[in-house]
Amino acid sequence: MLPPELPPLPALTRAEGDLVDAYLEAVDLLGRINPARGHDTYGGLRAAQALVGKAIALRDALTLMHDRGESELHTATLTRALRVLDGERRSERVTLPTASPR
């Protein structure tokens, strides 16, 4: 049996697509750095080093949007794109784990 088909990705400009991609990649890296969820310092160090590049990609996407006169983010459309790309699950690792009862 095949898994259910994902909804289609909403239409995005190239800069919006780059913004969403770089944002989710940064979120993935932040999840690896999160000391409450990490496993070792080396993995966190490597993720922190890679985060610099993702921050630059985020900056470049936003700069391109700004230079083109795109002064507003279309949050509803970008939210749909993030959900289609599993942004909710991916961002869970950035938060603190649920506290266990004592």
Backbone as JSON, one array per atom type, in Angstrom:
{
  "sequence": "MLPPELPPLPALTRAEGDLVDAYLEAVDLLGRINPARGHDTYGGLRAAQALVGKAIALRDALTLMHDRGESELHTATLTRALRVLDGERRSERVTLPTASPR",
  "N": [[0.84, -1.17, 0.0], [0.57, 2.2, -0.84], [1.9, 5.21, 0.61], [-0.13, 8.0, 1.8], [-0.78, 10.58, -0.57], [1.0, 13.62, -0.61], [-0.19, 16.97, -0.08], [-0.2, 19.4, -2.76], [2.63, 21.55, -3.19], [2.4, 24.99, -2.5], [2.33, 27.68, -4.92], [5.32, 29.38, -5.21], [7.63, 32.12, -5.26], [10.97, 32.02, -6.58], [12.73, 33.07, -4.67], [11.14, 32.94, -2.37], [10.87, 30.17, -2.17], [13.57, 29.53, -1.76], [13.91, 30.79, 0.7], [12.16, 29.31, 2.39], [13.33, 26.76, 2.16], [15.97, 27.24, 3.17], [15.32, 28.09, 5.73], [14.11, 25.8, 6.88], [16.27, 24.06, 6.75], [18.0, 25.36, 8.5], [16.5, 25.1, 10.85], [16.59, 22.33, 11.16], [19.32, 22.05, 11.72], [19.52, 23.57, 14.1], [18.01, 21.93, 15.73], [19.76, 19.78, 15.95], [21.73, 20.98, 17.42], [20.53, 21.63, 19.82], [20.87, 21.45, 23.22], [19.27, 20.01, 24.93], [18.39, 17.9, 23.51], [20.46, 16.82, 22.11], [23.18, 14.53, 21.32], [25.93, 14.32, 21.3], [28.91, 16.34, 21.61], [30.42, 16.78, 19.32], [28.72, 16.39, 17.12], [26.94, 18.5, 17.57], [28.72, 20.63, 17.31], [29.48, 20.42, 14.6], [26.98, 20.91, 13.41], [26.55, 23.53, 14.29], [28.61, 24.85, 12.95], [27.75, 24.51, 10.29], [25.44, 25.94, 10.39], [26.06, 28.61, 10.05], [26.38, 28.94, 7.28], [23.74, 28.45, 6.48], [22.45, 30.58, 7.65], [23.45, 32.63, 6.1], [22.32, 31.92, 3.64], [19.61, 32.3, 4.26], [19.64, 35.07, 4.74], [20.37, 35.95, 2.16], [18.17, 35.12, 0.59], [16.11, 36.64, 1.73], [17.12, 39.2, 1.25], [17.08, 39.28, -1.55], [14.3, 39.13, -1.96], [13.52, 41.54, -0.76], [14.94, 43.41, -2.34], [13.58, 43.08, -4.73], [11.28, 44.33, -4.18], [9.44, 42.99, -2.69], [7.84, 43.44, 0.01], [6.35, 42.34, 1.99], [5.74, 39.32, 3.78], [4.02, 36.51, 2.64], [2.3, 35.02, 4.7], [0.34, 32.99, 5.03], [0.59, 31.41, 2.71], [3.29, 30.7, 2.88], [3.23, 29.31, 5.28], [1.64, 27.11, 4.55], [3.42, 25.92, 2.74], [5.55, 25.27, 4.47], [4.27, 23.39, 6.08], [3.66, 21.34, 4.22], [6.22, 20.53, 3.7], [6.92, 19.25, 6.0], [7.46, 20.84, 8.23], [6.47, 21.19, 10.84], [7.07, 18.82, 12.29], [9.83, 18.84, 11.96], [10.58, 21.12, 13.34], [10.07, 20.48, 15.95], [12.28, 19.41, 17.3], [13.71, 21.6, 18.08], [12.56, 22.62, 20.29], [12.12, 22.24, 23.9], [12.16, 18.99, 25.38], [9.22, 17.23, 26.48], [8.47, 17.48, 29.88], [9.11, 14.91, 32.19], [6.96, 13.37, 34.56], [7.6, 13.65, 38.04]],
  "CA": [[0.0, 0.0, 0.0], [1.34, 3.42, -0.95], [1.55, 6.24, 1.61], [-1.02, 9.0, 1.23], [-0.1, 11.6, -1.35], [1.08, 14.92, 0.05], [-0.83, 18.05, -0.84], [0.79, 20.08, -3.59], [3.32, 22.72, -2.65], [1.82, 26.2, -3.09], [3.21, 28.41, -5.84], [6.23, 30.29, -4.52], [8.71, 32.67, -6.07], [12.22, 31.31, -6.3], [13.27, 33.57, -3.41], [10.34, 32.37, -1.29], [11.28, 28.77, -2.05], [14.88, 29.51, -1.12], [13.7, 31.17, 2.11], [11.58, 28.16, 3.09], [14.34, 25.69, 2.22], [17.05, 27.61, 4.09], [14.74, 28.13, 7.08], [13.96, 24.43, 7.38], [17.61, 23.5, 6.96], [18.5, 25.97, 9.74], [15.75, 24.48, 11.94], [17.17, 21.0, 11.34], [20.61, 22.21, 12.39], [19.27, 23.99, 15.47], [17.57, 20.74, 16.45], [20.95, 18.98, 16.26], [22.53, 21.72, 18.4], [19.75, 21.73, 21.05], [21.52, 20.63, 24.26], [18.29, 19.16, 25.59], [18.09, 16.76, 22.64], [21.67, 16.38, 21.44], [23.8, 13.28, 21.79], [27.37, 14.5, 21.52], [29.38, 17.7, 21.31], [30.94, 16.86, 17.96], [27.58, 16.59, 16.22], [26.47, 19.86, 17.78], [29.72, 21.52, 16.73], [29.34, 20.37, 13.13], [25.73, 21.58, 13.06], [26.75, 24.97, 14.52], [29.43, 25.35, 11.85], [26.92, 24.53, 9.09], [24.39, 26.95, 10.59], [26.55, 29.88, 9.5], [26.02, 28.94, 5.86], [22.29, 28.55, 6.34], [22.08, 31.97, 7.98], [23.77, 33.42, 4.91], [21.29, 31.6, 2.64], [18.39, 33.0, 4.69], [19.86, 36.49, 4.47], [20.36, 36.18, 0.72], [16.8, 34.98, 0.09], [15.35, 37.81, 2.18], [17.65, 40.36, 0.54], [16.54, 39.23, -2.91], [12.89, 39.49, -1.88], [13.46, 42.97, -0.45], [15.4, 44.14, -3.52], [12.54, 42.98, -5.75], [10.1, 45.08, -3.75], [8.54, 42.14, -1.91], [8.0, 43.99, 1.35], [5.56, 41.56, 2.94], [5.74, 37.86, 3.67], [2.68, 35.94, 2.5], [2.43, 34.0, 5.75], [-0.55, 31.84, 4.82], [1.19, 30.58, 1.67], [4.54, 30.14, 3.4], [2.85, 28.31, 6.29], [1.25, 25.89, 3.82], [4.64, 25.29, 2.21], [6.27, 24.67, 5.6], [3.55, 22.18, 6.52], [3.85, 20.3, 3.21], [7.61, 20.07, 3.83], [7.08, 18.62, 7.32], [8.05, 21.82, 9.12], [6.06, 21.02, 12.25], [7.88, 17.75, 12.88], [11.23, 19.23, 11.95], [10.82, 22.16, 14.34], [9.89, 19.93, 17.31], [13.59, 19.16, 17.94], [14.26, 22.86, 18.57], [11.93, 22.88, 21.6], [12.49, 21.35, 25.0], [11.34, 17.78, 25.49], [8.19, 17.25, 27.49], [8.98, 17.11, 31.21], [8.53, 13.69, 32.74], [6.48, 13.57, 35.93], [8.53, 13.16, 39.08]],
  "C": [[0.9, 1.24, 0.0], [0.95, 4.41, 0.15], [0.64, 7.28, 0.97], [-0.21, 10.09, 0.5], [-0.14, 12.93, -0.61], [0.33, 15.96, -0.76], [0.23, 18.76, -1.68], [1.4, 21.28, -2.86], [2.7, 23.97, -3.28], [2.84, 26.88, -4.01], [4.02, 29.44, -5.05], [7.17, 30.91, -5.54], [9.96, 31.88, -5.75], [12.81, 31.75, -4.97], [12.47, 33.04, -2.23], [10.69, 30.9, -1.08], [12.64, 28.64, -1.38], [14.78, 29.84, 0.36], [13.18, 29.98, 2.9], [12.61, 27.05, 3.23], [15.44, 26.01, 3.22], [16.55, 27.64, 5.53], [14.65, 26.72, 7.65], [15.31, 23.76, 7.6], [18.23, 24.06, 8.24], [17.8, 25.35, 10.95], [16.3, 23.08, 12.22], [18.5, 21.09, 12.09], [20.44, 22.65, 13.84], [18.79, 22.82, 16.32], [18.74, 19.85, 16.83], [21.82, 19.64, 17.32], [21.85, 21.75, 19.77], [20.35, 20.84, 22.14], [20.55, 19.72, 25.0], [17.97, 17.91, 24.76], [19.32, 16.18, 21.96], [22.23, 15.11, 22.05], [25.29, 13.44, 22.08], [27.78, 15.9, 21.09], [29.86, 17.82, 19.87], [29.81, 17.11, 16.96], [27.01, 17.99, 16.35], [27.42, 20.88, 17.18], [29.6, 21.57, 15.22], [28.07, 21.09, 12.68], [25.87, 23.09, 13.23], [27.6, 25.57, 13.4], [28.61, 25.47, 10.56], [25.84, 25.61, 9.18], [24.79, 28.31, 10.03], [26.16, 30.0, 8.02], [24.53, 29.08, 5.63], [21.78, 29.94, 6.69], [22.36, 32.88, 6.79], [22.74, 33.17, 3.82], [19.96, 32.28, 2.98], [18.51, 34.48, 4.38], [19.76, 36.78, 2.98], [18.96, 36.09, 0.13], [15.96, 36.2, 0.49], [15.83, 39.09, 1.5], [17.1, 40.42, -0.88], [15.07, 39.64, -2.92], [12.75, 41.0, -1.66], [13.86, 43.81, -1.67], [14.38, 44.12, -4.64], [11.28, 43.75, -5.38], [9.08, 44.23, -3.01], [8.71, 42.54, -0.45], [7.23, 43.2, 2.41], [5.75, 40.07, 2.69], [4.3, 37.39, 3.57], [2.61, 34.73, 3.44], [1.53, 32.8, 5.53], [0.06, 30.88, 3.8], [2.47, 29.92, 2.18], [4.27, 29.1, 4.48], [2.44, 27.01, 5.63], [2.48, 25.17, 3.29], [5.42, 24.61, 3.33], [5.58, 23.4, 6.07], [3.73, 21.03, 5.52], [5.25, 19.7, 3.34], [7.94, 19.57, 5.23], [7.73, 19.54, 8.35], [7.68, 21.66, 10.58], [6.9, 19.96, 12.94], [9.34, 18.18, 13.0], [11.54, 20.27, 13.03], [10.63, 21.65, 15.77], [11.22, 19.73, 18.03], [14.22, 20.42, 18.5], [13.72, 23.17, 19.98], [12.48, 21.95, 22.67], [11.61, 20.12, 25.01], [10.29, 17.96, 26.6], [8.77, 16.76, 28.82], [8.31, 15.84, 31.67], [8.09, 13.95, 34.17], [7.46, 12.97, 36.95], [7.82, 12.39, 40.13]]
}
